[in-house]
Amino acid sequence: MASRIRSLVCRECGTEIDVAATHVCDLCFGPLDVRYDYREVARRISREAIDRGPQSIWRYRDLLPVDLDASDDEGPVTLGEGFTPLVHAPQLGEELGLRNLYIKNDTMNPTNSFKDRVVSVATSWARRNGFDTIACASTGNLANAVAAYAARAGMPGYVFIPANLEAGKIAPTAVFKPTMVRIDGNYDDVNRLCSELADLVDWAFCNINIRPFYSEGSKTLTYETAEQLGWRLPDEIIIPIASGCQFVKHNKAARELIDLGLVSGDGARMPRLSGAQALGCSPVATAFQQGETHIVPVKPDTIAKSIAIGNPSDGSYVVQIARATGGVVDSVTEEEILEGIELLARTEGIFTETAGGVTVGVLAKLARSGRWRGDETVVAYVTGHGLKTAEVMTGRSTLADPIPPTVRAFHERFSQAVEERGPAITPVRGVTGGRRR
């Protein structure tokens, strides 16, 4: 069967090279992307073929950079990642004036973040191309996913993390027994070290030397969103920005869906793509708001550590895409991040980490500024579970003093609250102080 993967192509100068474990153009140092033979893809793919696929990202295997077919005994390295819920959010929508608001709840992935998507693709590509060790530079979620998928693949895993990473992300990674390398510095320092090591050791660094393949896994979020909306694209998507890589790939995914005819009618328009950053690490939002394309690096200072990348590699592309699609890039304060976490939990029962608080915070900020009429279909990507950063919520709620285990005590404490919601509590006949006579 003919390969769908044609080459790697430089995003800046258009130079094509053979498929290999490299991510930077030798001529202009631009980023490399996977180029597909879309005629071959179109010959294979259809809504019906996708529907027959597994309930995971691998239902979209024809648009992923790993050559697999029905006779392939090895298959992808998978833990069932993807096909997470697209949740209609009526309570949150009512507060924000949006009747068709949806949350793409990627907290439901195997290691509770969207990184499972990209790591499944990266590990599958690495194993099929002769690598025996998988590694990454990470702010936590990627380390967690690499550790799990390395274990699944039976490969050694090395994860490089900042020394001040949240405890809630270290323990769930350590349980898979990777080699954990803590670096005295921030993510940019960690990434710089791994970039140097990638030239010295024959390892597959997910987000460095095999980045072109790894990053393609992000597209599956948008494929799923369109499929779950009945094969139509939403009017706008709100996306958290770290390196900006995910944002770029969602743009590519939407274009592929349109060009291949998988979406049609009103749902075949490019959605507006909008980005969300924490104010304490918002170089992309700053460039967008200043009308610039060049990204000025910053030193991160935010509780949203999973997206705290001060020198985002794809930041300039995020700005260009946001402008081209009619989107925006905005930021929120630390307090607005925490309020975003609480708002989503209180209205829809979804507990997100700080990065999700950034996304919901920007969503709320844009809604309250009058960005939407109210009937648009808006989707917010929530990419990590709240238990990963639960410590940031410490002290946000206070507990009242305990009451004795009696109906009388409950009535005395809560009768006013009950009366506000309906009839007052009437003590059960024959019951005093919680004991039946």
C-alpha positions as CSV (number, residue, x, y, z in Angstrom):
1,M,0.0,0.0,0.0
2,A,1.3,3.5,-0.9
3,S,2.6,5.6,2.0
4,R,0.5,8.7,2.9
5,I,3.6,10.4,4.4
6,R,5.4,12.2,1.6
7,S,8.1,14.3,3.3
8,L,9.0,16.9,5.9
9,V,8.5,20.5,4.7
10,C,9.9,23.7,6.1
11,R,7.1,26.1,7.2
12,E,9.3,29.1,6.4
13,C,11.1,28.4,3.1
14,G,9.2,25.4,1.8
15,T,12.2,23.1,1.4
16,E,11.2,19.4,1.4
17,I,13.4,16.7,3.0
18,D,13.0,13.0,3.5
19,V,11.2,11.8,6.6
20,A,13.7,11.6,9.4
21,A,14.1,12.4,13.1
22,T,14.7,16.1,12.7
23,H,12.7,19.2,13.4
24,V,14.6,22.2,12.0
25,C,15.3,23.2,8.4
26,D,19.1,23.1,7.6
27,L,18.7,26.0,5.2
28,C,16.7,28.6,7.2
29,F,16.2,27.0,10.7
30,G,12.5,27.1,10.2
31,P,10.2,24.4,11.8
32,L,9.5,21.2,9.9
33,D,6.0,19.8,9.4
34,V,4.8,16.5,8.0
35,R,3.6,16.7,4.4
36,Y,1.0,14.1,3.3
37,D,0.0,12.8,0.0
38,Y,-3.6,14.0,0.3
39,R,-4.7,12.2,-2.8
40,E,-3.8,9.0,-1.1
41,V,-5.5,10.1,2.1
42,A,-8.7,11.0,0.2
43,R,-8.7,7.6,-1.4
44,R,-8.7,6.0,2.0
45,I,-10.6,8.3,4.4
46,S,-14.4,8.9,4.8
47,R,-16.8,9.5,7.6
48,E,-17.8,5.8,7.3
49,A,-14.3,4.6,7.6
50,I,-13.6,6.7,10.6
51,D,-16.8,5.5,12.3
52,R,-15.6,1.9,11.9
53,G,-12.4,2.8,13.6
54,P,-11.5,2.4,17.3
55,Q,-12.9,4.8,20.0
56,S,-9.5,6.5,20.2
57,I,-7.3,8.9,18.2
58,W,-6.4,6.0,15.9
59,R,-9.8,6.2,14.2
60,Y,-8.1,9.1,12.3
61,R,-4.9,7.1,11.5
62,D,-5.1,8.1,7.8
63,L,-4.3,11.7,8.9
64,L,-1.5,10.7,11.3
65,P,2.2,10.3,10.4
66,V,2.5,6.6,11.3
67,D,2.1,4.1,8.5
68,L,-0.3,1.4,9.8
69,D,-2.5,-1.1,8.0
70,A,-4.8,-4.0,8.8
71,S,-2.0,-6.5,8.5
72,D,0.2,-4.6,11.0
73,D,0.7,-6.9,14.0
74,E,2.4,-4.4,16.1
75,G,-0.1,-1.5,15.8
76,P,0.2,1.8,17.6
77,V,1.3,2.3,21.1
78,T,-2.0,3.2,22.7
79,L,-3.8,3.4,26.1
80,G,-7.2,4.3,24.5
81,E,-6.4,8.0,24.3
82,G,-8.8,10.4,22.7
83,F,-12.5,10.5,21.8
84,T,-13.0,12.4,25.0
85,P,-16.4,14.0,25.8
86,L,-17.6,17.1,24.0
87,V,-19.8,18.5,26.8
88,H,-22.6,20.9,26.1
89,A,-22.3,23.5,28.9
90,P,-25.7,25.1,29.4
91,Q,-25.1,26.4,33.0
92,L,-21.8,28.0,32.1
93,G,-23.3,29.2,28.8
94,E,-26.2,30.9,30.7
95,E,-23.8,32.8,32.8
96,L,-21.7,33.9,29.8
97,G,-24.6,34.5,27.4
98,L,-23.7,31.6,25.1
99,R,-26.5,29.1,24.1
100,N,-24.2,26.8,22.2
101,L,-21.1,26.5,24.4
102,Y,-19.2,23.3,24.6
103,I,-16.2,22.1,26.7
104,K,-13.9,19.6,25.1
105,N,-13.1,17.7,28.2
106,D,-9.6,16.2,27.6
107,T,-9.1,15.6,31.3
108,M,-10.6,12.2,30.6
109,N,-7.5,10.9,28.8
110,P,-5.5,8.0,30.3
111,T,-3.1,10.2,32.2
112,N,-5.7,13.0,32.4
113,S,-4.3,15.5,29.8
114,F,-4.3,16.0,26.1
115,K,-0.6,15.1,26.0
116,D,-1.6,11.4,25.7
117,R,-2.6,12.2,22.1
118,V,0.7,13.5,21.0
119,V,2.7,10.9,23.0
120,S,0.8,8.0,21.5
121,V,1.7,9.2,18.1
122,A,5.3,10.0,19.0
123,T,6.0,6.7,20.7
124,S,4.4,4.8,17.8
125,W,6.5,6.6,15.3
126,A,9.7,6.2,17.4
127,R,9.2,2.4,17.8
128,R,8.5,1.9,14.1
129,N,11.6,3.9,13.2
130,G,14.1,2.0,15.4
131,F,14.3,4.1,18.5
132,D,14.5,2.2,21.8
133,T,14.3,5.2,24.2
134,I,11.7,7.9,24.5
135,A,12.4,11.2,26.3
136,C,11.0,14.7,26.7
137,A,11.4,18.1,28.2
138,S,8.3,18.9,30.2
139,T,6.3,21.1,32.6
140,G,4.6,18.0,33.9
141,N,1.8,16.7,31.7
142,L,4.1,15.6,28.9
143,A,6.4,13.9,31.5
144,N,3.4,12.0,32.9
145,A,2.3,10.8,29.4
146,V,5.8,9.9,28.3
147,A,6.3,7.8,31.4
148,A,3.1,5.9,30.9
149,Y,3.5,5.3,27.2
150,A,7.2,4.3,27.6
151,A,6.0,1.7,30.1
152,R,3.2,0.6,27.7
153,A,5.7,0.2,24.8
154,G,8.3,-1.5,27.0
155,M,10.8,1.3,26.3
156,P,13.1,3.2,28.7
157,G,11.7,6.6,29.4
158,Y,13.6,9.8,30.4
159,V,11.7,12.8,31.5
160,F,13.4,16.2,32.2
161,I,11.4,18.6,34.4
162,P,11.9,21.9,36.3
163,A,12.9,21.3,39.9
164,N,9.9,23.4,41.1
165,L,7.2,21.3,39.4
166,E,4.0,20.8,41.3
167,A,4.0,17.7,43.5
168,G,0.7,16.7,42.0
169,K,2.4,16.1,38.7
170,I,5.6,14.4,40.0
171,A,4.0,11.4,41.9
172,P,1.7,10.3,39.0
173,T,4.8,10.3,36.8
174,A,7.2,8.6,39.1
175,V,4.8,5.6,39.6
176,F,5.7,4.5,36.0
177,K,9.3,4.3,37.0
178,P,10.9,6.5,34.2
179,T,14.3,8.1,34.8
180,M,13.3,11.5,36.1
181,V,15.9,14.3,35.7
182,R,15.1,17.5,37.7
183,I,16.7,20.6,36.4
184,D,17.5,23.7,38.5
185,G,15.7,26.1,36.1
186,N,12.5,26.8,34.3
187,Y,11.0,25.0,31.3
188,D,13.1,27.0,28.8
189,D,16.3,25.9,30.6
190,V,15.1,22.3,30.5
191,N,14.2,22.5,26.8
192,R,17.6,24.0,26.0
193,L,19.4,21.1,27.7
194,C,17.3,18.5,25.9
195,S,18.0,20.1,22.6
196,E,21.7,19.7,23.2
197,L,21.3,16.1,24.4
198,A,19.2,15.3,21.3
199,D,22.4,15.8,19.2
200,L,24.5,13.5,21.5
201,V,22.3,10.5,22.2
202,D,20.2,8.3,19.9
203,W,16.9,8.9,21.8
204,A,13.5,10.0,20.5
205,F,12.8,13.3,22.3
206,C,9.1,13.8,21.7
207,N,9.0,17.6,21.6
208,I,12.5,18.1,20.0
209,N,13.9,15.8,17.3
210,I,10.7,13.9,16.6
211,R,8.5,17.0,17.1
212,P,7.0,17.0,13.6
213,F,5.4,13.6,14.2
214,Y,4.6,14.2,17.9
215,S,2.8,17.4,17.2
216,E,0.4,15.8,14.6
217,G,-1.4,14.1,17.5
218,S,-2.8,17.5,18.5
219,K,-5.0,17.6,15.4
220,T,-7.2,14.8,16.7
221,L,-8.8,17.2,19.2
222,T,-10.3,19.2,16.4
223,Y,-11.2,16.1,14.3
224,E,-13.1,14.8,17.3
225,T,-14.8,18.2,17.9
226,A,-16.1,18.3,14.3
227,E,-17.2,14.6,14.4
228,Q,-19.0,15.1,17.8
229,L,-20.8,18.2,16.4
230,G,-22.2,16.1,13.6
231,W,-19.3,16.7,11.2
232,R,-19.3,20.5,11.4
233,L,-16.7,22.9,12.7
234,P,-17.7,25.4,15.5
235,D,-17.7,29.1,15.0
236,E,-14.8,29.6,17.4
237,I,-12.4,27.6,19.5
238,I,-10.6,28.8,22.6
239,I,-7.2,27.1,23.0
240,P,-4.5,27.4,25.7
241,I,-1.1,28.5,24.5
242,A,2.2,27.1,25.7
243,S,4.7,26.7,22.9
244,G,1.9,27.5,20.4
245,C,2.4,24.1,18.7
246,Q,-1.1,22.8,19.5
247,F,-2.7,26.0,18.2
248,V,-0.9,25.6,14.9
249,K,-2.0,22.0,14.5
250,H,-5.7,22.8,15.2
251,N,-5.5,25.2,12.3
252,K,-4.1,22.5,10.1
253,A,-6.7,20.0,11.3
254,A,-9.6,22.3,10.4
255,R,-8.2,22.9,6.9
256,E,-7.8,19.2,6.3
257,L,-11.4,18.5,7.4
258,I,-12.6,21.2,4.9
259,D,-10.3,20.2,2.0
260,L,-11.1,16.5,2.3
261,G,-14.9,17.1,2.4
262,L,-15.3,15.6,5.9
263,V,-17.2,18.6,7.0
264,S,-19.8,20.3,4.8
265,G,-22.5,23.0,4.7
266,D,-22.3,25.8,7.3
267,G,-19.9,23.6,9.3
268,A,-17.2,23.7,6.5
269,R,-16.0,27.2,7.4
270,M,-12.7,27.8,9.1
271,P,-13.4,28.5,12.8
272,R,-12.0,31.5,14.5
273,L,-9.1,30.3,16.6
274,S,-8.4,32.2,19.8
275,G,-5.6,31.7,22.3
276,A,-5.4,31.9,26.0
277,Q,-2.4,32.7,28.2
278,A,-1.7,33.6,31.8
279,L,-0.8,37.2,32.3
280,G,2.4,36.1,34.1
281,C,3.6,34.3,30.9
282,S,1.9,36.0,28.0
283,P,4.4,36.9,25.3
284,V,2.0,35.8,22.5
285,A,-0.9,37.7,23.9
286,T,1.3,40.8,24.2
287,A,2.5,40.6,20.6
288,F,-1.1,40.1,19.4
289,Q,-2.4,43.1,21.3
290,Q,0.5,45.3,20.2
291,G,0.0,44.4,16.6
292,E,3.3,42.7,16.3
293,T,4.3,39.3,15.1
294,H,7.7,39.0,16.7
295,I,7.6,37.4,20.2
296,V,9.6,39.0,22.9
297,P,10.6,36.2,25.4
298,V,9.6,36.7,29.1
299,K,10.5,35.0,32.4
300,P,7.4,33.0,33.5
301,D,5.7,33.9,36.7
302,T,2.4,32.1,37.0
303,I,0.6,29.3,38.7
304,A,-0.2,27.9,35.3
305,K,3.1,26.1,35.0
306,S,1.9,23.6,32.3
307,I,1.7,26.4,29.8
308,A,4.5,28.6,31.2
309,I,6.8,28.8,28.3
310,G,8.5,32.2,28.1
311,N,10.0,31.7,24.7
312,P,7.3,29.9,22.7
313,S,8.6,28.3,19.6
314,D,5.4,28.7,17.5
315,G,4.3,32.0,19.1
316,S,4.6,34.1,15.9
317,Y,2.5,31.5,14.0
318,V,-0.2,31.7,16.7
319,V,-0.4,35.4,16.1
320,Q,-0.6,35.1,12.4
321,I,-3.3,32.3,12.5
322,A,-5.4,34.2,15.1
323,R,-5.5,37.3,12.9
324,A,-6.1,35.3,9.7
325,T,-9.1,33.4,11.2
326,G,-10.6,36.4,13.0
327,G,-9.6,35.1,16.4
328,V,-7.8,36.9,19.3
329,V,-5.1,36.1,21.8
330,D,-5.8,37.3,25.4
331,S,-4.5,36.7,28.9
332,V,-5.9,36.6,32.5
333,T,-4.6,37.3,35.9
334,E,-3.8,34.7,38.6
335,E,-7.0,35.4,40.4
336,E,-9.0,35.1,37.1
337,I,-7.3,31.7,36.6
338,L,-8.6,30.5,39.9
339,E,-12.0,32.0,39.3
340,G,-12.1,30.1,35.9
341,I,-11.3,26.8,37.6
342,E,-14.1,27.4,40.2
343,L,-16.6,28.7,37.5
344,L,-16.2,25.5,35.4
345,A,-16.5,23.3,38.4
346,R,-19.5,25.1,39.9
347,T,-21.5,25.2,36.7
348,E,-20.6,22.0,34.8
349,G,-18.9,19.7,37.3
350,I,-15.6,19.6,35.5
351,F,-12.4,20.1,37.6
352,T,-9.6,21.5,35.5
353,E,-5.9,22.3,36.2
354,T,-4.6,25.8,36.0
355,A,-4.2,25.7,32.2
356,G,-7.9,25.1,31.9
357,G,-8.5,27.9,34.3
358,V,-6.7,30.1,31.8
359,T,-8.9,28.9,29.0
360,V,-12.1,29.4,30.9
361,G,-10.9,32.7,32.3
362,V,-10.2,34.0,28.8
363,L,-13.5,32.5,27.5
364,A,-15.4,34.4,30.3
365,K,-13.4,37.6,29.7
366,L,-14.3,37.6,26.0
367,A,-17.9,36.7,26.6
368,R,-18.3,39.6,29.1
369,S,-16.7,42.0,26.7
370,G,-19.5,41.3,24.2
371,R,-17.5,39.3,21.7
372,W,-20.4,37.0,20.8
373,R,-24.1,37.5,20.0
374,G,-25.1,34.4,21.9
375,D,-26.1,31.9,19.2
376,E,-22.6,31.0,18.0
377,T,-21.1,27.6,18.6
378,V,-18.1,28.1,20.8
379,V,-15.8,25.3,22.0
380,A,-13.2,25.7,24.8
381,Y,-10.4,23.1,25.0
382,V,-9.8,22.0,28.6
383,T,-6.6,20.0,28.4
384,G,-5.7,18.8,31.9
385,H,-7.4,17.5,35.2
386,G,-7.6,19.6,38.3
387,L,-6.0,17.0,40.5
388,K,-2.7,17.8,38.8
389,T,-2.7,21.3,40.4
390,A,-5.1,20.9,43.3
391,E,-2.8,22.7,45.7
392,V,-3.6,26.1,44.1
393,M,-7.1,25.8,45.4
394,T,-6.0,25.5,49.0
395,G,-7.7,28.2,51.1
396,R,-10.2,29.1,48.4
397,S,-13.0,27.5,50.5
398,T,-13.7,27.5,54.2
399,L,-15.5,24.8,56.1
400,A,-18.0,25.6,58.9
401,D,-17.7,24.1,62.3
402,P,-19.0,20.5,62.5
403,I,-22.5,19.8,63.9
404,P,-23.6,16.9,66.1
405,P,-25.1,13.9,64.2
406,T,-28.7,14.9,64.8
407,V,-31.6,16.2,62.8
408,R,-32.1,19.0,65.3
409,A,-28.6,20.3,64.8
410,F,-28.9,20.1,61.0
411,H,-32.3,22.0,61.2
412,E,-30.7,24.7,63.4
413,R,-27.8,25.2,61.0
414,F,-29.5,24.8,57.6
415,S,-33.2,25.6,58.0
416,Q,-32.7,29.0,56.3
417,A,-31.0,27.5,53.3
418,V,-33.6,24.8,53.0
419,E,-36.4,27.4,53.3
420,E,-34.9,29.4,50.4
421,R,-35.2,26.3,48.2
422,G,-38.6,25.0,49.4
423,P,-40.6,24.0,52.4
424,A,-38.9,24.2,55.8
425,I,-37.7,21.1,57.5
426,T,-40.3,19.6,59.8
427,P,-38.8,17.2,62.4
428,V,-40.1,13.7,61.8
429,R,-42.8,12.7,64.3
430,G,-41.4,10.7,67.1
431,V,-37.8,11.8,66.4
432,T,-36.0,14.1,68.8
433,G,-32.3,14.8,68.5
434,G,-31.9,12.1,65.8
435,R,-33.1,9.2,67.9
436,R,-36.5,7.4,67.3
437,R,-38.5,6.9,70.4
